[in-house]
């Protein structure tokens, strides 16, 4: 409820130990045009909040652990794996599309040959 009141005033509370309020009304005077833009803005606010908490040494263990995990080799390998899987899916999609185009060309060629022979 307190957070809701602070949001209505244009600010966000900073953690349990701090009463500092960040003014978010100055950063973006206009409303986001899409849900994706709003989501990205909120993610940015959350990251800014986490950064401030880490600097002030008021971050929860969950926040610290989250950012520590991002820097591990395993996290980097998972990102590389996701990128490779995305590339593979794109290649499969292109192959399917190419196959459909080739099938269409063969169909047109067969139709043209039957018309040329006069079998129709």
DSSP file (Angstrom, degrees, kcal/mol; ACC not computed):
  #  RESIDUE AA STRUCTURE BP1 BP2  ACC     N-H-->O    O-->H-N    N-H-->O    O-->H-N    TCO  KAPPA ALPHA  PHI   PSI    X-CA   Y-CA   Z-CA
    1    1 A X     >        0   0    0      0, 0.0     4,-2.1     0, 0.0     5,-0.1   0.000 360.0 360.0 360.0 -41.0    0.0    0.0    0.0
    2    2 A X  H  >  +     0   0    0      2,-0.2     4,-2.5     1,-0.2     5,-0.2   0.917 360.0  51.5 -64.1 -42.2    2.9    2.4    0.8
    3    3 A X  H  > S+     0   0    0      1,-0.2     4,-2.6     2,-0.2    -1,-0.2   0.902 108.0  52.2 -61.2 -40.5    4.5    1.5   -2.5
    4    4 A X  H  > S+     0   0    0      1,-0.2     4,-2.1     2,-0.2    -1,-0.2   0.913 110.0  48.6 -61.3 -42.7    1.3    2.2   -4.3
    5    5 A X  H  X S+     0   0    0     -4,-2.1     4,-1.3     1,-0.2    -2,-0.2   0.901 112.0  48.6 -64.3 -40.4    1.1    5.6   -2.7
    6    6 A X  H  <>S+     0   0    0     -4,-2.5     5,-2.8     1,-0.2     4,-0.4   0.871 109.4  52.9 -68.1 -35.7    4.7    6.4   -3.6
    7    7 A X  H ><5S+     0   0    0     -4,-2.6     3,-1.2     3,-0.2    -1,-0.2   0.897 106.5  52.9 -65.1 -38.8    4.1    5.3   -7.2
    8    8 A X  H 3<5S+     0   0    0     -4,-2.1    -1,-0.2     1,-0.3    -2,-0.2   0.826 106.9  52.8 -64.8 -30.2    1.1    7.7   -7.4
    9    9 A X  T 3<5S-     0   0    0     -4,-1.3    -1,-0.3     2,-0.2    -2,-0.2   0.548 127.0-102.3 -81.1  -7.0    3.4   10.4   -6.2
   10   10 A X  T < 5S+     0   0    0     -3,-1.2    14,-2.1    -4,-0.4    15,-1.0   0.712  85.7  98.0  96.7  23.2    5.9    9.5   -9.0
   11   11 A X  E   < -A   23   0A   0     -5,-2.8     2,-0.4    12,-0.2    -1,-0.3  -0.884  57.9-138.3-138.4 169.3    8.5    7.6   -7.0
   12   12 A X  E     -A   22   0A   0     10,-1.0    10,-1.7    -2,-0.3     2,-0.1  -0.995  27.5-118.4-129.5 135.6    9.6    4.1   -6.1
   13   13 A X  E     -A   21   0A   0     -2,-0.4     2,-0.8     8,-0.2     8,-0.2  -0.432  22.2-135.3 -71.3 147.5   10.8    3.0   -2.7
   14   14 A X     >  -     0   0    0      6,-1.2     4,-0.6     4,-0.3     6,-0.3  -0.761  52.8 -61.2-109.6  84.6   14.4    1.7   -2.5
   15   15 A X  T  4  -     0   0    0     -2,-0.8    -1,-0.2     1,-0.1    44,-0.1   0.101  66.0 -70.8  75.1 175.6   14.6   -1.4   -0.3
   16   16 A X  T  4 S+     0   0    0     42,-0.3    -1,-0.1     1,-0.2    -2,-0.1   0.865 127.2  45.3 -76.0 -37.8   13.7   -2.2    3.3
   17   17 A X  T  4 S+     0   0    0     41,-0.2     2,-0.4     2,-0.0    -1,-0.2   0.587 107.3  64.0 -86.8 -10.9   16.6   -0.3    4.9
   18   18 A X     <  -     0   0    0     -4,-0.6    -4,-0.3    40,-0.1    35,-0.0  -0.918  52.4-167.1-120.1 139.8   16.4    2.9    2.8
   19   19 A X        +     0   0    0     -2,-0.4    -4,-0.1    -6,-0.1    -1,-0.1   0.233  48.5 133.3-101.9  11.3   13.6    5.4    2.6
   20   20 A X        -     0   0    0     -6,-0.3    -6,-1.2    -7,-0.1     2,-0.5  -0.368  42.7-154.2 -65.6 138.9   15.1    6.9   -0.5
   21   21 A X  E     -A   13   0A   0     -8,-0.2     2,-0.5    -2,-0.1    -8,-0.2  -0.964   4.3-145.8-119.3 131.2   12.6    7.6   -3.3
   22   22 A X  E     -A   12   0A   0    -10,-1.7   -10,-1.0    -2,-0.5     2,-0.8  -0.830  17.6-132.3 -94.7 130.8   13.6    7.7   -7.0
   23   23 A X  E     +A   11   0A   0     -2,-0.5     4,-0.3   -12,-0.2   -12,-0.2  -0.741  29.1 173.5 -84.9 111.3   11.6   10.2   -9.1
   24   24 A X     >  +     0   0    0    -14,-2.1     4,-1.0    -2,-0.8    -1,-0.2   0.538  64.8  78.9 -94.9  -8.0   10.5    8.3  -12.2
   25   25 A X  T  4 S+     0   0    0    -15,-1.0    -1,-0.2     1,-0.2   -14,-0.1   0.798  91.5  52.9 -71.4 -26.2    8.3   11.1  -13.5
   26   26 A X  T  4 S+     0   0    0     -3,-0.2     3,-0.4   -16,-0.2    -1,-0.2   0.826 101.0  60.6 -75.8 -32.0   11.3   13.1  -14.8
   27   27 A X  T  4 S+     0   0    0     -4,-0.3     2,-0.3     1,-0.3    -1,-0.2   0.871 120.1  15.2 -68.0 -38.8   12.8   10.2  -16.8
   28   28 A X     <  +     0   0    0     -4,-1.0    -1,-0.3     1,-0.1     4,-0.1  -0.754  60.2 177.1-141.4  90.2    9.9    9.6  -19.2
   29   29 A X        +     0   0    0     -3,-0.4     2,-0.3    -2,-0.3    -1,-0.1   0.767  69.1  63.8 -67.3 -24.7    7.3   12.3  -19.4
   30   30 A X  S    S-     0   0    0      1,-0.1     2,-0.1     0, 0.0     3,-0.1  -0.753  90.8-109.5-102.2 149.2    5.3   10.6  -22.1
   31   31 A X        -     0   0    0     -2,-0.3    -2,-0.1     1,-0.1    -1,-0.1  -0.407  41.4 -97.4 -71.5 149.5    3.6    7.2  -21.7
   32   32 A X        -     0   0    0      1,-0.1    -1,-0.1    -2,-0.1     3,-0.0  -0.357  24.9-138.9 -65.5 147.5    5.0    4.2  -23.5
   33   33 A X  S    S+     0   0    0     -3,-0.1     2,-0.3    -2,-0.0    -1,-0.1   0.798  78.7  25.6 -80.9 -29.2    3.3    3.4  -26.8
   34   34 A X  S  > S-     0   0    0      1,-0.1     4,-2.0     0, 0.0     5,-0.2  -0.853  79.0-111.0-133.2 167.0    3.2   -0.3  -26.4
   35   35 A X  H  > S+     0   0    0     -2,-0.3     4,-2.6     1,-0.2     5,-0.2   0.863 118.0  55.9 -63.9 -35.9    3.2   -3.0  -23.7
   36   36 A X  H  > S+     0   0    0      2,-0.2     4,-2.5     1,-0.2    -1,-0.2   0.909 107.0  48.6 -64.4 -42.1    6.7   -4.0  -24.8
   37   37 A X  H  > S+     0   0    0      2,-0.2     4,-2.2     1,-0.2    -1,-0.2   0.908 112.1  49.1 -63.9 -41.3    8.0   -0.5  -24.3
   38   38 A X  H  X S+     0   0    0     -4,-2.0     4,-2.4     2,-0.2    -2,-0.2   0.914 111.2  50.0 -63.2 -42.4    6.4   -0.3  -20.9
   39   39 A X  H  X S+     0   0    0     -4,-2.6     4,-2.4     1,-0.2    -2,-0.2   0.919 110.5  49.3 -62.7 -44.2    7.9   -3.6  -19.9
   40   40 A X  H  X S+     0   0    0     -4,-2.5     4,-2.1     1,-0.2    -1,-0.2   0.880 110.1  51.7 -63.1 -37.6   11.4   -2.5  -21.0
   41   41 A X  H  X S+     0   0    0     -4,-2.2     4,-2.2     2,-0.2    -1,-0.2   0.928 110.2  48.2 -64.0 -44.6   11.0    0.6  -19.0
   42   42 A X  H  X S+     0   0    0     -4,-2.4     4,-2.5     1,-0.2    -2,-0.2   0.884 109.9  52.3 -64.5 -38.5   10.0   -1.3  -15.9
   43   43 A X  H  X S+     0   0    0     -4,-2.4     4,-2.4     2,-0.2    -1,-0.2   0.914 108.7  51.2 -62.3 -42.1   13.0   -3.7  -16.4
   44   44 A X  H  X S+     0   0    0     -4,-2.1     4,-2.5     1,-0.2    -2,-0.2   0.908 109.6  49.6 -60.8 -42.7   15.3   -0.7  -16.6
   45   45 A X  H  X S+     0   0    0     -4,-2.2     4,-2.6     2,-0.2    -2,-0.2   0.919 110.7  50.2 -61.9 -43.2   13.8    0.7  -13.4
   46   46 A X  H  X S+     0   0    0     -4,-2.5     4,-2.5     2,-0.2    -2,-0.2   0.897 111.2  48.1 -63.9 -40.5   14.3   -2.6  -11.6
   47   47 A X  H  X S+     0   0    0     -4,-2.4     4,-2.6     2,-0.2    -1,-0.2   0.914 111.7  50.0 -66.8 -41.8   18.0   -2.8  -12.8
   48   48 A X  H  X S+     0   0    0     -4,-2.5     4,-2.3     2,-0.2    -2,-0.2   0.909 111.5  49.5 -60.3 -41.9   18.6    0.7  -11.7
   49   49 A X  H  X S+     0   0    0     -4,-2.6     4,-2.5     2,-0.2    -2,-0.2   0.925 111.3  48.0 -62.8 -45.8   17.1   -0.1   -8.3
   50   50 A X  H  X S+     0   0    0     -4,-2.5     4,-2.6     1,-0.2    -2,-0.2   0.900 111.1  51.4 -62.6 -41.1   19.2   -3.2   -8.0
   51   51 A X  H  X S+     0   0    0     -4,-2.6     4,-2.4     2,-0.2    -1,-0.2   0.918 110.7  48.1 -62.5 -43.5   22.3   -1.3   -8.9
   52   52 A X  H  X S+     0   0    0     -4,-2.3     4,-2.3     2,-0.2    -2,-0.2   0.912 111.8  50.1 -63.4 -42.8   21.6    1.4   -6.3
   53   53 A X  H  X>S+     0   0    0     -4,-2.5     5,-2.6     1,-0.2     6,-1.0   0.899 110.4  49.8 -63.7 -40.6   21.0   -1.3   -3.7
   54   54 A X  H ><5S+     0   0    0     -4,-2.6     3,-0.7     3,-0.2    -1,-0.2   0.915 111.6  48.8 -64.3 -41.9   24.2   -3.0   -4.5
   55   55 A X  H 3<5S+     0   0    0     -4,-2.4    -2,-0.2     1,-0.2    -1,-0.2   0.895 114.9  44.4 -62.9 -40.2   26.1    0.3   -4.3
   56   56 A X  H 3<5S-     0   0    0     -4,-2.3    -1,-0.2    -5,-0.2    -2,-0.2   0.464 109.9-123.4 -84.6  -1.2   24.5    1.1   -0.9
   57   57 A X  T <<5S+     0   0    0     -3,-0.7    -3,-0.2    -4,-0.5    -4,-0.1   0.845  83.6 112.2  60.3  35.9   25.1   -2.4    0.4
   58   58 A X      < +     0   0    0     -5,-2.6   -42,-0.3    -6,-0.2   -41,-0.2   0.265  39.2 126.4-115.7   7.8   21.4   -2.9    1.0
   59   59 A X        -     0   0    0     -6,-1.0    -9,-0.0     1,-0.1     2,-0.0  -0.389  61.2-117.4 -70.7 143.3   20.7   -5.5   -1.7
   60   60 A X     >  -     0   0    0      1,-0.1     4,-2.1    -2,-0.1     5,-0.2  -0.282  27.2-107.1 -71.8 164.4   19.0   -8.7   -0.6
   61   61 A X  H  > S+     0   0    0      1,-0.2     4,-2.7     2,-0.2     5,-0.2   0.834 120.5  58.3 -62.9 -30.9   20.8  -12.0   -1.0
   62   62 A X  H  > S+     0   0    0      2,-0.2     4,-2.3     1,-0.2    -1,-0.2   0.905 106.4  47.4 -65.7 -40.9   18.5  -12.8   -4.0
   63   63 A X  H  > S+     0   0    0      2,-0.2     4,-1.9     1,-0.2     5,-0.2   0.935 114.0  46.8 -65.4 -46.3   19.6   -9.7   -5.9
   64   64 A X  H  X S+     0   0    0     -4,-2.1     4,-2.1     1,-0.2    -2,-0.2   0.935 113.6  48.3 -61.3 -46.8   23.2  -10.4   -5.2
   65   65 A X  H  X S+     0   0    0     -4,-2.7     4,-2.5     1,-0.2    -1,-0.2   0.887 107.7  56.2 -62.4 -39.9   22.9  -14.1   -6.2
   66   66 A X  H  X S+     0   0    0     -4,-2.3     4,-1.4     1,-0.2    -1,-0.2   0.940 111.8  41.2 -57.5 -48.8   21.0  -13.1   -9.4
   67   67 A X  H  X S+     0   0    0     -4,-1.9     4,-0.7     1,-0.2    -1,-0.2   0.813 112.1  55.1 -74.2 -28.9   23.8  -10.9  -10.7
   68   68 A X  H >< S+     0   0    0     -4,-2.1     3,-0.8    -5,-0.2    -1,-0.2   0.904 106.6  51.8 -65.8 -40.5   26.5  -13.3   -9.6
   69   69 A X  H >< S+     0   0    0     -4,-2.5     3,-1.5     1,-0.2     6,-0.4   0.842 100.8  62.2 -65.1 -32.7   24.8  -16.1  -11.6
   70   70 A X  H 3< S+     0   0    0     -4,-1.4    -1,-0.2     1,-0.3    -2,-0.2   0.798 102.3  52.1 -62.7 -26.5   24.8  -13.8  -14.7
   71   71 A X  T << S+     0   0    0     -3,-0.8    -1,-0.3    -4,-0.7    -2,-0.2   0.400  87.2 108.9 -91.7   3.6   28.6  -13.7  -14.7
   72   72 A X  S <> S-     0   0    0     -3,-1.5     4,-1.7    -4,-0.2     5,-0.1  -0.368  76.8-121.5 -80.5 160.1   29.2  -17.5  -14.5
   73   73 A X  H  > S+     0   0    0      1,-0.2     4,-2.6     2,-0.2     5,-0.2   0.871 113.6  58.4 -63.5 -37.8   30.5  -19.5  -17.4
   74   74 A X  H  > S+     0   0    0      1,-0.2     4,-2.3     2,-0.2    -1,-0.2   0.903 104.5  49.9 -61.0 -41.8   27.4  -21.6  -17.3
   75   75 A X  H  > S+     0   0    0     -6,-0.4     4,-2.0     2,-0.2    -1,-0.2   0.904 111.0  49.5 -64.0 -40.6   25.2  -18.6  -17.9
   76   76 A X  H  X S+     0   0    0     -4,-1.7     4,-2.2     1,-0.2    -2,-0.2   0.906 110.8  49.7 -64.7 -41.1   27.4  -17.6  -20.9
   77   77 A X  H  X S+     0   0    0     -4,-2.6     4,-2.5     1,-0.2    -2,-0.2   0.885 108.6  52.8 -65.2 -38.1   27.2  -21.1  -22.3
   78   78 A X  H  X S+     0   0    0     -4,-2.3     4,-2.4     2,-0.2    -1,-0.2   0.893 108.9  50.0 -64.1 -39.1   23.4  -21.1  -22.0
   79   79 A X  H  X S+     0   0    0     -4,-2.0     4,-2.2     2,-0.2    -2,-0.2   0.913 111.4  48.4 -64.2 -42.4   23.2  -17.8  -23.9
   80   80 A X  H  X S+     0   0    0     -4,-2.2     4,-2.3     2,-0.2    -2,-0.2   0.898 110.7  51.8 -63.5 -40.2   25.4  -19.2  -26.6
   81   81 A X  H  X S+     0   0    0     -4,-2.5     4,-2.6     2,-0.2    -2,-0.2   0.923 109.6  49.1 -62.6 -44.6   23.2  -22.4  -26.8
   82   82 A X  H  X S+     0   0    0     -4,-2.4     4,-2.3     1,-0.2    -1,-0.2   0.900 110.6  50.7 -61.8 -40.8   20.1  -20.2  -27.1
   83   83 A X  H  X S+     0   0    0     -4,-2.2     4,-2.2     2,-0.2    -1,-0.2   0.905 111.4  48.2 -63.7 -40.8   21.7  -18.2  -29.9
   84   84 A X  H  X S+     0   0    0     -4,-2.3     4,-2.4     2,-0.2    -2,-0.2   0.902 110.7  50.7 -66.0 -41.0   22.6  -21.4  -31.7
   85   85 A X  H  X S+     0   0    0     -4,-2.6     4,-2.4     2,-0.2    -2,-0.2   0.892 109.8  50.8 -64.3 -38.9   19.1  -22.9  -31.3
   86   86 A X  H  X S+     0   0    0     -4,-2.3     4,-2.2     2,-0.2    -2,-0.2   0.919 110.1  49.3 -63.8 -43.0   17.7  -19.6  -32.7
   87   87 A X  H  X S+     0   0    0     -4,-2.2     4,-2.3     1,-0.2    -2,-0.2   0.900 110.9  50.8 -62.3 -40.4   20.0  -19.8  -35.7
   88   88 A X  H  X S+     0   0    0     -4,-2.4     4,-2.5     2,-0.2    -2,-0.2   0.916 109.3  50.0 -63.8 -43.8   19.0  -23.5  -36.3
   89   89 A X  H  X S+     0   0    0     -4,-2.4     4,-2.3     1,-0.2    -1,-0.2   0.892 110.6  50.2 -62.7 -39.3   15.3  -22.6  -36.2
   90   90 A X  H  X S+     0   0    0     -4,-2.2     4,-2.5     2,-0.2    -1,-0.2   0.914 110.6  49.5 -64.3 -42.0   15.8  -19.8  -38.7
   91   91 A X  H  X S+     0   0    0     -4,-2.3     4,-2.3     2,-0.2    -2,-0.2   0.903 111.2  49.2 -64.2 -40.9   17.7  -22.2  -41.0
   92   92 A X  H  X S+     0   0    0     -4,-2.5     4,-2.4     2,-0.2    -1,-0.2   0.907 110.7  50.5 -64.7 -40.7   15.0  -24.8  -40.8
   93   93 A X  H  X S+     0   0    0     -4,-2.3     4,-2.4     1,-0.2    -2,-0.2   0.922 111.4  47.7 -62.6 -44.3   12.3  -22.2  -41.5
   94   94 A X  H  X S+     0   0    0     -4,-2.5     4,-2.7     1,-0.2    -1,-0.2   0.883 110.6  52.2 -64.5 -38.0   14.2  -21.0  -44.6
   95   95 A X  H  X S+     0   0    0     -4,-2.3     4,-2.4     2,-0.2    -2,-0.2   0.904 110.0  48.4 -64.9 -40.9   14.7  -24.6  -45.7
   96   96 A X  H  X S+     0   0    0     -4,-2.4     4,-2.0     2,-0.2    -2,-0.2   0.929 113.1  47.6 -64.1 -44.5   11.0  -25.2  -45.5
   97   97 A X  H  X S+     0   0    0     -4,-2.4     4,-2.1     1,-0.2    -2,-0.2   0.909 112.0  49.8 -62.8 -42.2   10.2  -22.0  -47.3
   98   98 A X  H  X S+     0   0    0     -4,-2.7     4,-2.4     1,-0.2    -1,-0.2   0.898 108.7  53.2 -63.6 -40.0   12.7  -22.9  -50.0
   99   99 A X  H  X S+     0   0    0     -4,-2.4     4,-2.4     1,-0.2    -1,-0.2   0.886 108.2  50.1 -62.0 -39.5   11.2  -26.4  -50.3
  100  100 A X  H  X S+     0   0    0     -4,-2.0     4,-2.1     2,-0.2    -1,-0.2   0.893 110.4  49.9 -66.1 -39.4    7.8  -24.9  -50.9
  101  101 A X  H  X S+     0   0    0     -4,-2.1     4,-2.2     2,-0.2    -2,-0.2   0.909 111.5  48.1 -66.0 -41.2    9.1  -22.5  -53.6
  102  102 A X  H  X S+     0   0    0     -4,-2.4     4,-2.6     2,-0.2    -2,-0.2   0.907 110.4  52.0 -65.2 -41.8   10.8  -25.4  -55.4
  103  103 A X  H  X S+     0   0    0     -4,-2.4     4,-2.3     1,-0.2    -1,-0.2   0.904 109.7  49.7 -60.6 -41.3    7.7  -27.5  -55.2
  104  104 A X  H  X S+     0   0    0     -4,-2.1     4,-2.3     2,-0.2    -2,-0.2   0.902 110.2  50.3 -64.2 -42.1    5.7  -24.6  -56.7
  105  105 A X  H  X S+     0   0    0     -4,-2.2     4,-2.4     2,-0.2    -2,-0.2   0.913 110.9  48.8 -63.3 -42.7    8.3  -24.3  -59.5
  106  106 A X  H  X S+     0   0    0     -4,-2.6     4,-2.7     2,-0.2     5,-0.2   0.904 110.2  51.8 -63.7 -40.5    8.1  -28.0  -60.3
  107  107 A X  H  X S+     0   0    0     -4,-2.3     4,-2.2     1,-0.2    -2,-0.2   0.923 111.7  46.2 -61.6 -44.2    4.3  -27.9  -60.3
  108  108 A X  H  X S+     0   0    0     -4,-2.3     4,-2.4     2,-0.2    -1,-0.2   0.884 112.3  51.3 -65.6 -38.1    4.4  -25.0  -62.8
  109  109 A X  H  X S+     0   0    0     -4,-2.4     4,-2.3     2,-0.2    -2,-0.2   0.920 110.6  47.8 -65.6 -43.2    7.0  -26.8  -65.0
  110  110 A X  H  X S+     0   0    0     -4,-2.7     4,-2.3     2,-0.2    -2,-0.2   0.911 112.2  50.0 -64.0 -41.7    4.9  -30.0  -65.1
  111  111 A X  H  X S+     0   0    0     -4,-2.2     4,-2.0    -5,-0.2    -1,-0.2   0.910 110.9  49.4 -62.5 -42.3    1.8  -28.0  -66.0
  112  112 A X  H  X S+     0   0    0     -4,-2.4     4,-2.2     1,-0.2    -2,-0.2   0.890 110.7  50.4 -65.1 -38.9    3.7  -26.1  -68.8
  113  113 A X  H  X S+     0   0    0     -4,-2.3     4,-2.3     2,-0.2    -2,-0.2   0.893 109.6  50.0 -67.4 -39.0    5.0  -29.4  -70.2
  114  114 A X  H  X>S+     0   0    0     -4,-2.3     5,-1.9     1,-0.2     4,-1.1   0.887 112.3  47.8 -67.7 -36.0    1.6  -31.0  -70.3
  115  115 A X  H  <5S+     0   0    0     -4,-2.0    -2,-0.2     2,-0.2    -1,-0.2   0.881 110.8  52.1 -67.6 -38.2    0.2  -27.9  -72.1
  116  116 A X  H  <5S+     0   0    0     -4,-2.2    -2,-0.2     1,-0.2    -1,-0.2   0.903 110.8  46.7 -64.9 -41.3    3.1  -28.0  -74.5
  117  117 A X  H  <5S-     0   0    0     -4,-2.3    -1,-0.2    -5,-0.1    -2,-0.2   0.740 110.2-125.5 -73.4 -21.4    2.5  -31.7  -75.3
  118  118 A X  T  <5 +     0   0    0     -4,-1.1    -3,-0.2    -5,-0.2    -4,-0.1   0.742  67.4 134.5  84.2  22.8   -1.2  -31.0  -75.7
  119  119 A X      <       0   0    0     -5,-1.9    -4,-0.2     1,-0.2    -5,-0.1   0.597 360.0 360.0 -78.7 -11.7   -2.3  -33.6  -73.2
  120  120 A X              0   0    0     -6,-0.6    -1,-0.2    -5,-0.1    -5,-0.1   0.477 360.0 360.0 -67.9 360.0   -4.8  -31.3  -71.5
